[in-house]
Amino acid sequence: MALFGKKKSDAAPEPETEQQEAAPKFSPEKARRFFEHAKTVHEATNYEYAMTSWLNGMRLDPSEMNALEGFWKSATTFIQEGGTKLSRETKRSFAERKDPVMKYLGALLDWSVEQLNPALAVKAAETAGKLHGVDGADMAEPTYWIAERALPLIGRDKKPRKDLCVKLMESAASVGAYDLAVRSGDMGVRIDPTDVGLATRVKNMAAQATMSSGGYDKTGEEGGFLANIRDASKQQQLSDEDRLVKTEDIKDRLILTAEQEFKERPDDLPTISKLVKALIERGRPEDEVRAYKLLMKAFEDSGQFRFRQQAGDIRLRQAKRKLADYLSAAEQNPDDEQAVANAKKARQKFLEMELQEYRLRVEAYPTDVALKYQLGRLEFELGNHDEAIALFQESKNDPKNRVQSLTLLARSFLAKKWLDEAIQTFRAGIEQQGDKRSGLGMELRYGLMEALAIKAGEEKDLEAASEAEKLASDIAIEQIGYRDIRDRREQIKKLVAELK
């Protein structure tokens, strides 16, 4: 089944289903195509679709840590942007959980939309641990990553559960993460100090953790204790990278590390991406200039448009800051005609710049309807209604942007005085929206009212005028301050009287 109603040719290629294969067969090369697609749709703000793309890639390469972190970022942003429930299509894609991979991905998906639920977090860690070793899958790092986040969730619960601590302990131990297993077991013992058997197991694991972390189990192997020193340095780096709020010292340290790696591997694309990310996070003007140059060179050398897109984002971010200065000056001095004119000119220039960026993106990713919606919105704002109509007619097939696309499509028809098409499209949008009192619901009804009123005036259509009057009255009853509804209601009532 194509994701979100897309044709198969329009979306990332789908992996083989579990009905087609009896056991997991991994292919990092095929998985990479899904991961690239996931990055693209995430950047296009289609976060739920990005989540499914990450997971579909992990069907083919479940141990890829960058994919796990990318999935989590998309899921977190999905929630932050107001997402509360997954679509039916997403749930259906991961409903069958018969093999170890699908059990893991399904558990990960469940937890991702309830990120503070300790039971779901532990379930994700359990399924990751059970996948370890299946067809050679190395799930040690993903299991540790999940378990490390699950443990504090158990502790913060109003009634911490010992059984969750035990399950987490066993999952961590199954991949050799004895330090985390001990911490999980210790929490279980604190919850139930009378469980002597658990206390003994934790004590034994503590001894194993000491052996592993001290390097005693590597006696005679190359590296020995020195390997642990290097591991500690690496762990500090990973800890720095994982922090949501980074101090200036951490940002500087990450850049120094990334710069050193870049000197060693100047043509390695992941290394370039890492340095660019560190530069953008610190965000000094010179950092943005450096990041832009690195991205453009990576684009020229590799031909991968994602680098050009990131470079474009930097240019837009710089331009938006300049625009904010002009807008602030105009707001503070509303009587200054020059300041107001400068703000208007700056906004027009920014929109045109953003338009050119999105035209390039749609050209690079012609099947991405989320990008087409964004481009259509810009074409509409700049008055390019013919171009906007063509784009919205495609983007309305995307569940995430369907109602917004129908709204702007109808307004585009109205701007061109295609009244029947506008009326029909406004009606379709109202039907899709469902909640008539929401912001979009009100906008759609107001738009339909306008289109009907214009039709009534131009064609002397009493039926259209009467429906427009009813809509105006309903809007006024619900929200008397909505736009100019008071004046429009009176104008439409007068029109109805004249036509009668």
C-alpha positions, -999 to 999 in steps of 0.1 A, spaced: 0 0 0 14 34 -9 19 57 21 -9 83 27 -27 75 -5 3 83 -27 9 63 -58 39 41 -55 58 61 -80 52 92 -59 67 80 -26 97 64 -12 99 28 -24 83 4 1 102 -25 17 90 -61 13 62 -69 37 65 -97 63 41 -118 42 66 -117 14 95 -128 36 95 -153 64 125 -137 83 142 -103 84 166 -96 56 185 -64 61 199 -41 34 216 -9 46 219 3 10 181 1 3 175 15 38 195 46 29 170 56 3 142 57 29 164 77 53 172 103 27 135 106 19 127 109 57 151 139 60 135 155 30 99 153 42 109 163 78 125 194 64 93 200 44 75 199 78 56 167 70 66 151 103 43 121 105 53 111 70 89 115 80 83 92 109 70 64 87 99 69 63 124 65 91 106 33 103 104 19 68 141 24 64 147 7 98 129 -24 86 159 -28 64 185 -15 88 172 -15 124 205 -9 140 212 25 123 215 50 151 212 81 129 178 67 117 166 62 153 176 97 163 161 111 131 129 93 138 128 106 174 134 141 162 105 139 137 82 124 163 91 151 189 85 178 163 52 162 153 41 165 190 54 200 194 35 211 163 3 199 179 1 163 167 -18 141 191 -29 111 171 -14 92 143 -33 88 111 -51 56 103 -26 50 74 4 52 98 -12 28 123 -22 4 96 14 3 82 27 -10 115 -3 -30 128 11 -64 120 38 -72 145 47 -108 139 85 -108 133 111 -92 157 117 -62 135 80 -52 133 76 -57 170 105 -33 176 93 -7 151 57 -9 164 68 -5 200 90 24 190 61 41 172 38 36 202 63 52 225 71 81 202 36 96 205 35 90 243 71 99 252 65 102 289 49 67 292 74 44 310 57 12 301 59 20 264 95 31 267 104 -2 284 85 -21 257 106 -4 231 138 -13 249 126 -50 253 119 -54 216 152 -38 207 170 -62 229 152 -92 215 161 -82 180 198 -81 189 216 -109 170 186 -117 147 202 -120 112 233 -103 126 215 -72 138 237 -53 163 211 -37 185 234 -29 214 235 8 208 198 13 200 188 -7 231 211 13 253 198 46 238 162 36 245 169 21 279 188 52 290 157 73 283 133 48 298 149 46 332 142 82 343 106 78 331 101 49 355 116 70 384 94 100 376 62 80 376 38 86 405 39 49 414 72 34 400 68 -2 390 94 -28 399 84 -51 370 94 -23 346 128 -20 363 134 -57 360 124 -58 323 147 -29 316 175 -45 335 172 -77 315 170 -58 282 202 -38 290 220 -70 302 210 -88 270 232 -64 250 260 -63 275 251 -29 290 257 -40 325 261 -5 339 226 5 328 213 -29 339 226 -23 374 211 11 376 177 -3 365 180 -32 390 190 -8 418 158 12 412 138 -20 414 154 -29 447 146 5 461 110 0 451 109 -34 468 137 -38 493 123 -72 503 131 -89 470 163 -107 480 166 -125 447 166 -93 427 192 -78 450 215 -107 444 211 -105 406 219 -68 408 250 -75 429 262 -101 404 256 -77 375 275 -49 394 305 -72 394 301 -78 357 298 -41 351 330 -34 370 349 -60 349 335 -46 316 340 -9 324 374 -14 339 387 -32 309 397 -63 328 377 -85 304 400 -72 276 433 -82 292 458 -92 265 436 -75 238 448 -46 218 438 -13 234 431 -26 270 425 2 294 435 28 268 404 18 249 383 28 278 399 62 280 390 67 243 355 54 250 351 79 278 361 108 255 337 95 229 309 92 255 315 128 265 311 138 229 279 118 225 266 133 257 274 169 244 257 161 211 226 147 228 219 177 250 188 197 241 202 229 257 239 234 249 261 259 267 285 280 246 314 259 259 297 227 246 290 243 213 326 254 209 338 219 219 316 202 194 329 225 166 365 217 175 358 180 174 339 183 141 367 204 126 393 178 135 372 150 120 367 172 89 405 177 85 409 140 85 380 132 62 373 164 41 353 146 15 332 124 38 296 136 36 284 126 71 315 144 86 306 175 66 270 173 78 282 170 114 304 201 111 276 220 95 252 210 123 276 222 149 282 255 131 245 262 127 238 253 164 264 279 175 249 303 150 274 331 148 274 351 116 307 336 105 295 301 114 265 305 90 288 318 62 311 288 68 282 263 69 268 278 37 300 274 18 305 238 31 270 229 20 273 244 -14 306 226 -20 291 193 -8 261 199 -32 285 206 -61 307 176 -54 279 150 -46 250 163 -65 228 156 -35 201 183 -33 197 180 4 229 200 8 216 228 -15 184 228 5 202 233 38 222 261 22 190 277 11 176 274 46 206 294 59 200 322 33 164 323 42 172 325 79 196 354 73 170 372 51 143 367 77 164 384 104 168 414 81 131 414 73 124 414 111 145 445 115 125 464 88 92 452 102 102 463 137 113 497 125 79 502 107 60 490 138 78 514 161 74 543 137 40 538 120 39 574 108 73 572 91 63 566 54 99 556 45 101 530 72 67 515 62 77 515 25 110 498 34 92 471 54 68 464 25 97 462 0 117 439 23 87 416 28 82 414 -10 118 407 -16 118 380 11 88 363 -4 103 363 -38 135 348 -24 116 321 -6 96 314 -37 127 308 -58 140 284 -31 108 264 -31 107 262 -68 141 246 -68 130 221 -41 99 211 -60 120 207 -91 144 185 -72 116 165 -55 87 166 -80 66 140 -62 67 156 -27 32 171 -24 41 188 10 67 209 -8 41 217 -35 18 230 -8 45 253 5 53 265 -30 16 270 -37 12 292 -6 40 314 -17 27 317 -53 -7 326 -38 8 353 -15 26 368 -45 -6 368 -66 5 341 -90 -29 324 -89 -27 302 -120 6 286 -106 -10 283 -71 -41 266 -84 -20 239 -102 0 232 -71 -29 231 -47 -47 207 -70 -19 183 -63 -12 191 -26 -49 186 -17 -42 148 -20 -19 150 10 -39 143 42 -17 166 63 -23 197 41 -56 187 25 -79 213 42 -53 241 39 -48 233 2 -86 234 -4 -89 267 14 -62 284 -6 -73 267 -38 -108 282 -33 -94 316 -25 -73 314 -57 -104 306 -78 -122 335 -60 -93 359 -68 -97 350 -105 -135 355 -102 -141 318 -110 -171 318 -87 -186 284 -93 -152 267 -89 -145 287 -57 -179 279 -42 -175 242 -50 -140 241 -35 -150 260 -3 -178 234 2 -153 206 -2 -130 222 23 -159 226 48 -168 190 44 -132 179 50 -127 202 79 -155 189 100 -151 214 129 -169 245 116 -159 266 146 -121 261 142 -99 287 126 -99 270 93 -136 262 96 -145 298 101 -122 309 72 -138 284 48 -173 295 58 -164 332 55 -149 325 20 -180 306 9 -201 335 21 -180 359 1 -181 338 -31 -219 334 -28 -225 371 -22 -204 380 -52 -223 355 -74 -256 368 -61 -247 404 -69 -233 397 -104 -259 371 -115 -289 384 -95 -291 350 -78 -315 352 -48 -308 316 -37 -270 324 -35 -277 356 -16 -300 338 9 -273 312 16 -247 339 20 -270 357 45 -274 325 65 -237 319 67 -231 356 77 -257 352 105 -242 319 117 -207 334 119 -220 365 137 -238 344 163 -207 324 170 -181 352 168 -193 387 163 -158 401 161 -147 378 133 -131 400 106 -157 425 92 -187 402 97 -210 429 111 -206 450 80 -208 421 56 -239 408 73 -257 441 68 -245 444 32 -257 409 23 -291 415 41 -295 446 19 -287 426 -12 -312 399 -3 -339 426 2 -331 442 -32 -332 408 -50 -366 400 -34 
